[in-house]
Amino acid sequence: MNQIIKDVEAPYLKQSLPKMGVGDTVKVFFKIKEGGKERTQGYEGLIIKKAGSGINHTITVRRVFQGVGIERVFLVHSPRVEKITVQRRGDVSKSKLYYLRARSGKATRIKEKLGGKREETVVTAPQAKPEAPKGE
């Protein structure tokens, strides 16, 4: 049964999506209808949640506009979403960043993930053992 669902969803899945994760700052370009016209609008913010799989894959993007936090949920594979670009990669250890809702200003900063693999090598020199005092 599961394979049948995957076969039906396959033509609707987007192939050219960037690798993105929770904590990344992204810009989502999506189509908006205003009257009889259609235009593209960008929405830049921090991914605080990823949910679903397959065609139901969603991301929740949070941004602060004029001091008010705004969260928007995007269906990643929706035809309304034109493209998603990753502006900056975040280095976080949680899968949901709901704690950012209660914070403001500098408290909402996220460390940036630099480069690919971060390899830290620690070189320590062998330390000489202290001599025991000569017994009296």
Buried (B, 14 or more C-beta within 10 A) or exposed (E): EEEEEEEEBEEEEBEEEEEBBBBBBBBBBBEEEEEEEEEEEEBEBBBBBBEEEEBEBBBBBBBBEEEEBEBEEBBBBBEEBEBBEBEEBBEBEEEEBEEBEEEEEEEBEBEEBEEEEEEEEEEEEEEEEEEEEEEE
